[in-house]
Amino acid sequence: MIARIPRLLQRLAAPRSLRKQLLAISLLILSGLLLLIGLLQYILMRDFIYSNRAESMETQMRSVPRDLYFNILNYSEDGRDSEEGPGGIARIPGGQRNGGDRRPLLLDAHTTIAIYSSDGTFRDFQQETLSDAAAPRLTDEEYKELLLNTTDRATGKYKLITAEDGSEHLAVFMNLGRPGNSKLLLQMSVDTGPLTDVIMQQLLIFAALSVIALLAGLFMYLPALRKTLIPLSKMGEAAQIIDAGNLDIRFPVEQGQTEIDKLSHSFNGMLERLEISFHNEREAKEQMRRFAADASHELRTPLTSIHGFLEVLLRGAADNKEQLYNSLHSMHGESKRINKLVEDLLLLARMDGAPQLRVRKLLLGEVISEMQPHLLVLSGNRKVTFDISYDIRGMYDPDKIKQVILNLFHNAVQHTDAEKGTIHLSLYASGAFAELTVRDNGSGISTEHIPHVFDRFYRSDSSRTRKYGGSGLGLSITKSIVEAHDGEISVTSEPGEGTAFKVILPCVEGLAKEL
């Protein structure tokens, strides 16, 4: 039981609920503000009441003629000698009259009057004023300083004096001038106890009102806080049902709270990126599965052919020279096909990783000129035309650029008629880029096949591609090489009218003189 107490205190000190935390923080801040207001109220009210009381005392002091103060002083010094007049009224020397209680001034029982003389004499008129307590006294140094700085005008300034019995008195002073050889300082003081009682009463009222305000705020703030946190609760509920299978769920936005809306937008953006990542991962896995299946199929076909020819030879066809030659020739072709497929796969793997290009300063027109005899041999009886700008320069890998041109040209040869086919190869500059185009008048590519022509092992016409020994990797390799040179490749085609592949490569300006 004892061991659970610290845990309970920890839970009470730091609530886990956001609603409770906000409520506790709000109440603490409000309590601190009320406490600060109460402290300021005490300071300001105390100064206000003391200043008001001091002004009232100054007014009371100055409403009495000075001669009366001098008469009181003389009366005190003469042993209270007086002449009794008719009716039992005592007469103070100087002609002033008092009632039978011999009080020259109408003062309350908490008010005291004293006069300090510059010769150090302090006279307390407690008996004359019938005050409940003796007048508090300052030190001679303080009185001398007051004699120098106090005038006979009202200033509203006061001084707090602690009496010998520990009580606090509020005192005001007035300079009575110099009736003789000594300066006189009149002191009127009042016990601050009643004033402090008024202040404390006001503070108690303020404290009670503050407690009521806190309780009212607590009951009013809880429903408002609960309503404010509803959007956050909805986001939590939505987050609980989101997994890898339903990343299309989105948090509600435009809920009327800027911070919550911003958080919703951020979460929606994150979910969108996750959805795209999962989609790309699934696409990559599907492509890898398709790639493995196609690669297995492409390798199995020539291997099956080789296996079949070997079985024929083992059955006795080896004794027939013509059959033996045809079988060996076919197996040689299939082995070349396997070797080409493996080389293409290795090249694609290298291009997918970190392609290493051996670039150097190069004139693209000269590269095409060197390849023209080879391209014309590949074309056979097809009509081939060239439109080449020989001043296009750049930093390229010559072997890879030749492979791009050869792949595109070979693709055009495969898809054009051997007798009526035409192939046009052009190269020209367009701003800071070189545009290489290979156009043919072949059968063209249908619209649904165009987005996939650069996919690996993709064939729009598998029968014709197999006839010419294609593996479906040529255009994929071409695209990888072009992108490794920071270029782009695109295709436009119309079924029955032909196809055009356009390669855009960056040019390096300022190499004309060097080359």
C-alpha positions in Angstrom: 0.0 0.0 0.0 2.8 2.4 0.9 4.6 1.6 -2.4 1.5 2.8 -4.4 1.4 6.2 -2.8 4.4 7.7 -4.9 2.8 6.3 -8.1 -0.5 7.9 -7.2 1.2 11.2 -6.4 3.1 11.1 -9.7 -0.2 10.5 -11.6 -1.8 13.4 -9.8 1.2 15.6 -10.5 1.5 14.8 -14.2 -1.8 13.7 -15.7 -1.4 11.7 -18.9 -4.6 13.0 -20.5 -4.1 16.0 -22.7 -7.5 17.3 -21.6 -6.4 17.2 -17.9 -3.0 18.6 -18.7 -4.5 21.6 -20.5 -7.1 22.0 -17.7 -4.4 21.9 -15.0 -2.1 24.3 -16.8 -5.0 26.7 -17.4 -6.0 26.7 -13.8 -2.4 27.1 -12.6 -1.9 30.1 -15.0 -5.3 31.6 -13.9 -4.4 31.1 -10.2 -1.0 32.7 -10.7 -2.6 35.6 -12.5 -5.2 36.0 -9.7 -2.5 35.8 -7.1 -0.5 38.5 -8.9 -3.6 40.7 -9.2 -4.2 40.2 -5.5 -0.6 41.2 -4.6 -0.8 44.3 -6.9 -4.2 45.1 -5.4 -2.8 44.9 -1.9 0.1 47.2 -2.8 -2.0 49.7 -4.7 -4.9 49.7 -2.1 -2.5 50.0 0.8 -0.7 53.0 -0.9 -4.1 54.5 -1.8 -5.6 54.2 1.7 -2.4 55.4 3.4 -2.2 58.3 1.0 -5.8 59.2 1.5 -5.4 59.0 5.3 -2.3 61.1 5.1 -4.0 63.8 3.1 -6.9 63.8 5.5 -4.5 64.2 8.5 -2.6 67.0 6.7 -5.9 68.8 6.1 -6.8 68.3 9.7 -3.5 69.6 10.9 -3.7 72.7 8.7 -7.3 73.4 9.6 -6.1 74.2 13.2 -4.5 77.7 13.8 -0.9 77.5 14.7 -1.5 79.6 17.8 -3.5 76.7 19.2 -0.5 74.4 18.8 1.7 76.9 20.5 -0.8 77.3 23.3 -0.9 73.6 23.7 2.8 73.5 23.9 2.9 76.4 26.4 0.1 74.9 28.4 2.0 71.6 28.7 5.1 73.5 29.8 3.3 75.6 32.4 1.9 72.5 34.2 -1.5 72.9 32.8 -2.2 76.1 34.7 -5.6 77.3 33.8 -8.3 79.7 34.9 -11.7 78.2 35.5 -14.4 80.1 34.0 -18.2 80.0 34.4 -19.8 76.6 34.0 -16.6 74.7 34.9 -14.9 75.4 31.5 -11.1 75.4 31.7 -9.3 78.2 29.8 -5.9 77.7 28.3 -3.5 80.6 28.4 -3.9 82.5 25.2 -7.7 82.6 25.4 -8.6 79.1 24.0 -11.3 77.2 25.8 -11.9 73.5 26.2 -14.5 71.3 27.6 -14.3 69.5 30.9 -12.2 66.6 29.3 -9.5 69.2 28.6 -9.0 68.0 24.9 -8.0 71.0 22.8 -8.5 69.1 19.5 -11.3 66.8 18.3 -9.2 63.7 17.5 -10.1 60.0 17.6 -8.5 57.7 20.2 -6.0 56.2 17.7 -4.5 59.6 16.7 -1.6 61.1 18.5 0.1 64.5 18.3 3.7 65.3 19.2 6.1 68.2 18.6 9.8 67.8 18.0 12.1 70.8 18.7 15.4 71.3 16.9 17.1 71.2 20.3 16.1 67.6 20.6 13.1 67.9 22.7 10.2 65.6 21.9 6.8 66.4 23.5 4.0 63.9 23.3 0.5 65.3 23.9 -1.1 62.0 24.8 -2.7 63.5 28.0 -4.0 66.6 26.1 -5.5 64.5 23.3 -6.5 61.5 25.5 -5.0 59.1 22.9 -5.0 55.4 23.6 -1.2 55.1 23.0 1.9 57.2 23.2 3.1 59.0 20.1 5.7 57.0 18.2 9.1 58.6 17.9 11.8 58.6 15.2 15.5 59.1 15.8 17.0 62.6 16.2 18.7 62.2 12.8 15.5 61.5 11.0 13.7 64.4 12.7 16.6 66.8 11.8 16.3 65.6 8.2 12.5 66.2 8.3 13.1 69.7 9.7 15.2 70.5 6.7 12.8 69.0 4.1 9.3 69.5 5.6 7.3 72.6 4.7 4.0 74.0 6.0 2.3 73.0 2.8 0.3 69.8 2.2 2.3 67.2 0.1 0.5 64.0 0.8 3.7 62.3 1.9 3.7 60.1 4.9 6.1 58.0 7.0 5.6 54.6 8.6 6.9 54.5 12.2 7.1 51.3 14.4 6.3 52.1 18.0 8.0 50.6 21.0 5.1 48.1 21.5 5.6 46.9 17.9 2.6 48.6 16.4 2.8 50.4 13.1 1.8 54.1 12.8 1.3 56.3 9.8 2.7 59.8 10.5 2.6 63.1 8.7 4.6 66.2 9.6 4.2 70.0 9.3 6.9 72.6 9.9 5.5 75.0 12.6 8.3 77.5 11.9 10.5 79.2 14.4 8.5 80.8 17.2 11.6 81.1 19.4 15.2 80.1 18.9 14.2 76.5 18.1 12.5 75.1 15.0 9.4 73.1 15.7 8.1 70.0 13.8 4.5 68.9 14.3 3.8 65.2 14.1 0.4 63.6 13.7 0.2 59.8 13.6 -2.4 57.2 13.6 -2.3 53.5 14.2 -2.5 51.6 10.9 -4.3 48.6 12.5 -7.8 49.8 11.4 -6.5 50.7 8.0 -4.9 47.2 7.6 -8.2 45.6 8.7 -10.0 47.4 5.8 -7.3 46.2 3.4 -7.4 42.6 4.6 -11.2 42.7 4.4 -11.0 43.7 0.8 -8.4 41.1 0.1 -10.6 38.4 1.6 -13.5 39.5 -0.6 -11.2 39.3 -3.6 -10.0 35.9 -2.6 -13.5 34.6 -2.2 -14.5 36.0 -5.6 -11.4 34.5 -7.1 -12.2 31.0 -5.8 -15.7 31.4 -7.1 -14.3 32.5 -10.5 -12.0 29.5 -10.6 -14.8 27.0 -9.8 -17.0 28.7 -12.4 -14.2 28.6 -14.9 -13.6 25.0 -14.2 -17.2 23.9 -14.9 -17.4 26.2 -18.0 -13.9 25.3 -19.4 -14.4 21.5 -19.3 -17.2 21.4 -21.9 -15.3 23.9 -24.1 -12.1 22.0 -23.8 -13.8 18.7 -24.6 -15.4 20.3 -27.7 -12.0 21.8 -28.8 -10.3 18.4 -28.6 -12.9 16.6 -30.7 -11.0 17.0 -34.0 -7.9 15.6 -32.3 -9.9 12.6 -31.0 -11.2 12.0 -34.6 -7.6 12.1 -35.9 -6.7 9.5 -33.3 -9.6 7.2 -34.3 -8.7 7.6 -38.0 -5.0 6.8 -37.3 -6.0 3.5 -35.5 -7.7 2.1 -38.6 -4.9 3.0 -41.0 -2.6 0.2 -42.1 -0.6 -0.9 -45.1 -3.8 -2.0 -46.8 -5.8 1.2 -46.6 -3.3 4.0 -46.9 -5.9 5.9 -49.0 -7.7 7.0 -45.8 -7.2 10.7 -45.1 -7.7 12.8 -42.0 -10.5 15.4 -42.1 -9.3 18.9 -42.9 -10.9 22.4 -42.6 -12.2 21.7 -39.1 -12.0 25.3 -38.0 -8.8 25.0 -36.0 -5.6 26.2 -37.7 -3.2 24.0 -35.8 -5.4 20.9 -36.2 -5.9 21.6 -39.9 -2.2 22.0 -40.3 -1.5 18.8 -38.5 -4.1 17.0 -40.7 -2.5 18.4 -43.9 0.9 17.1 -42.6 -0.5 13.7 -41.8 -2.3 13.5 -45.1 0.9 14.4 -47.0 2.8 11.7 -45.0 0.1 9.1 -45.8 0.2 10.1 -49.5 4.0 9.7 -49.6 3.6 6.3 -47.8 1.0 5.3 -50.3 3.2 6.2 -53.2 6.1 4.4 -51.6 4.1 1.2 -51.0 2.7 1.5 -54.5 6.2 1.8 -56.0 7.4 -1.1 -53.8 4.6 -3.2 -55.1 5.4 -2.1 -58.7 9.1 -2.9 -58.2 8.2 -6.3 -56.8 5.9 -7.0 -59.7 8.5 -5.8 -62.2 11.1 -8.0 -60.5 8.8 -11.0 -60.7 8.0 -10.2 -64.3 11.6 -9.6 -65.0 12.6 -13.0 -63.5 9.9 -14.8 -65.4 10.8 -13.1 -68.7 14.5 -13.7 -68.1 13.8 -17.4 -67.3 11.6 -17.7 -70.4 14.2 -16.0 -72.6 17.0 -18.2 -71.4 14.8 -21.4 -71.5 13.9 -20.9 -75.2 17.5 -21.1 -76.6 18.4 -23.7 -74.1 15.5 -25.8 -75.1 16.5 -25.4 -78.8 20.1 -26.4 -78.0 18.8 -29.4 -76.0 16.6 -30.5 -78.9 19.4 -30.3 -81.4 21.7 -32.3 -79.1 19.0 -35.0 -78.8 18.7 -35.2 -82.6 22.5 -35.5 -82.9 22.5 -38.3 -80.2 19.9 -40.2 -82.2 22.3 -40.6 -85.1 22.0 -37.3 -87.0 25.7 -36.7 -86.3 26.5 -39.2 -89.1 24.8 -36.9 -91.6 27.1 -34.0 -92.3 24.4 -31.7 -93.6 22.2 -32.3 -90.5 25.2 -32.0 -88.3 26.2 -28.7 -89.8 22.6 -27.3 -89.6 22.3 -28.4 -85.9 25.7 -26.9 -85.0 24.9 -23.7 -86.8 21.5 -23.4 -85.0 23.1 -24.2 -81.6 25.8 -21.5 -82.3 23.1 -19.0 -83.0 21.2 -19.9 -79.9 24.4 -19.6 -77.8 25.0 -16.2 -79.2 21.5 -15.2 -78.3 22.1 -16.4 -74.7 25.4 -14.5 -74.6 23.7 -11.3 -75.8 20.9 -11.7 -73.3 23.4 -12.1 -70.4 25.4 -9.1 -71.6 22.3 -7.0 -71.8 21.2 -8.0 -68.3 24.7 -7.3 -66.9 24.7 -3.9 -68.6 21.2 -3.0 -67.3 22.4 -4.0 -63.8 25.4 -1.7 -64.0 23.2 1.1 -65.4 20.7 0.7 -62.6 23.4 0.9 -59.9 26.1 3.5 -60.4 26.6 3.9 -64.1 30.3 4.6 -65.0 30.6 6.6 -68.2 33.9 7.3 -69.9 33.0 10.7 -71.2 35.2 12.9 -73.3 34.8 15.8 -75.7 33.0 14.5 -78.7 31.4 15.6 -82.0 28.1 13.7 -82.4 28.1 14.2 -86.1 31.5 12.5 -86.5 30.2 9.5 -84.4 27.3 9.0 -86.8 29.6 9.4 -89.8 31.8 6.6 -88.5 28.7 4.4 -88.1 27.2 5.0 -91.5 28.7 2.1 -93.3 27.6 -0.3 -90.6 24.1 1.2 -90.5 23.8 0.8 -94.3 24.8 -2.8 -94.1 22.1 -3.4 -91.4 19.4 -1.7 -93.4 19.8 -4.1 -96.4 17.5 -2.9 -99.2 15.8 -0.2 -97.1 16.1 3.4 -98.0 18.2 5.3 -95.4 18.7 9.0 -95.3 20.9 11.2 -93.0 20.4 14.8 -92.0 23.4 15.6 -89.7 24.7 18.8 -88.1 28.4 18.2 -87.6 29.1 21.1 -85.2 27.2 19.7 -82.2 29.6 19.1 -79.3 29.4 17.7 -75.9 30.8 15.4 -73.2 29.7 11.9 -74.0 30.8 8.3 -73.7 31.4 7.4 -77.4 30.8 3.6 -77.0 27.5 4.2 -75.2 26.3 6.8 -77.7 27.1 4.3 -80.5 25.0 1.7 -78.7 22.1 4.1 -78.4 22.2 4.9 -82.2 22.6 1.2 -83.1 19.7 0.0 -80.8 17.4 2.7 -82.3 18.4 1.9 -85.8 18.2 -1.8 -85.3 14.7 -1.4 -83.9 13.7 0.6 -87.0 15.1 -2.2 -89.2 13.1 -4.8 -87.4 9.8 -3.0 -87.8 10.1 -1.9 -91.5 9.6 -3.8 -94.7 12.8 -5.2 -96.1 12.2 -3.7 -99.6 9.9 -0.7 -99.1 11.1 0.4 -95.7 12.6 3.9 -95.2 14.7 5.1 -92.2 15.6 8.7 -91.6 18.3 9.7 -89.0 18.6 13.3 -88.1 20.8 15.3 -85.7 20.5 19.0 -85.0 20.9 21.5 -82.2 18.0 23.1 -80.3 19.4 25.7 -77.9 21.6 24.0 -75.4 20.5 20.5 -76.4 21.1 18.1 -79.2 18.1 16.3 -80.7 18.8 12.9 -82.3 15.8 11.4 -84.2 15.4 8.0 -85.8 12.2 7.8 -87.9 10.8 4.9 -89.9 7.7 4.1 -92.0 7.1 0.8 -90.3 3.9 -0.7 -88.8 3.9 1.7 -85.9 3.0 1.2 -82.3 -0.6 1.2 -81.0 -1.5 3.7 -78.3 -1.8 1.2 -75.5 1.7 -0.1 -76.1 3.5 3.3 -76.2 3.8 3.7 -72.4 5.5 0.3 -72.1 8.0 0.4 -75.0 10.9 1.1 -72.6 10.0 -1.6 -70.1 12.3 -4.6 -69.9 11.3 -7.6 -71.9 8.3 -5.8 -73.3 7.3 -6.6 -76.9 4.5 -5.1 -78.8 4.8 -7.9 -81.4 6.5 -10.9 -79.8 6.5 -13.0 -82.9 8.3 -10.5 -85.1 10.8 -9.7 -82.3 11.6 -13.4 -81.9 12.1 -13.7 -85.6 14.8 -11.1 -85.5 16.3 -12.4 -82.3 15.3 -9.5 -80.1 15.1 -9.9 -76.3 13.1 -6.8 -75.4 16.0 -5.1 -73.6 17.3 -2.9 -76.3 15.1 0.1 -75.7 15.5 -0.3 -71.9 19.3 -0.1 -72.3 18.9 2.9 -74.6 16.8 4.8 -72.0 19.3 4.0 -69.2 22.2 5.2 -71.3 20.4 8.4 -72.3 19.4 9.2 -68.7 23.0 8.5 -67.5 24.0 11.4 -69.9 21.3 13.6 -68.2 19.2 13.3 -71.4 15.7 12.3 -72.3 14.1 9.9 -74.8 10.6 9.8 -76.1 8.6 8.1 -78.8 5.8 9.1 -81.1 4.0 6.6 -83.3 0.9 6.1 -85.4 -0.2 2.6 -86.3 0.5 2.0 -90.0 2.4 5.2 -90.5 5.7 4.6 -88.6 7.5 5.5 -85.4 9.9 8.2 -84.4 12.3 8.0 -81.4 13.8 11.3 -80.2 16.8 11.5 -78.0 17.6 14.9 -76.3 21.2 15.3 -75.0 22.8 18.3 -73.4 25.4 20.2 -75.4 28.5 21.8 -73.9 29.1 25.2 -75.4 32.5 26.7 -75.9 34.2 23.5 -77.3 34.2 24.5 -80.9 37.7 25.9 -81.0 39.1 23.1 -78.7 37.7 20.4 -81.0 
